Amino acid sequence: VTERHIPAILVKNLRFLDRYRRRGIRLDPEHASTILAELPRLVDATPNTLMQRIARNDQQKAALLPSLWKLIADSVVCCDLTSPLNMSSSIWPAHEQQEDRR
């Protein structure tokens, strides 16, 4: 299988997440704990709604986002990688099925 046979958006999303997975981005355990504690409480969660819930300001949001992308890259948090990955993407804990979130 080559990139020509894989949807372009999937390739773009995987390349974005690859920098969090393989390039030495370390997961902040405190940030991960906060994200993983709050995410199951949200219905129709997105990175944006999660950050609104857990970050008090833009500086804290900027500190938390790399941990969220790392959790997605490591498949601890899930999303639909066949759709554009952005702050409005649906996200859910890996142990839950997307259909169970509705």
RAMO-V514482 format. One line per field, one symbol per residue. ss: DSSP state (A for helix, B for strand, O for the rest). Layout:
# RAMO-V514482
ss=???
This chain:
# RAMO-V514482
ss=OOAAAOOAAAAAAAAAAAAAAOOOOOOOAAAAAAAAAAAOOOOOOBAAAAAAAAOOOAAAAAAAAAAAAAAAAOOOBBBOOOOOOOOOOBBBBOOOOAAAAO
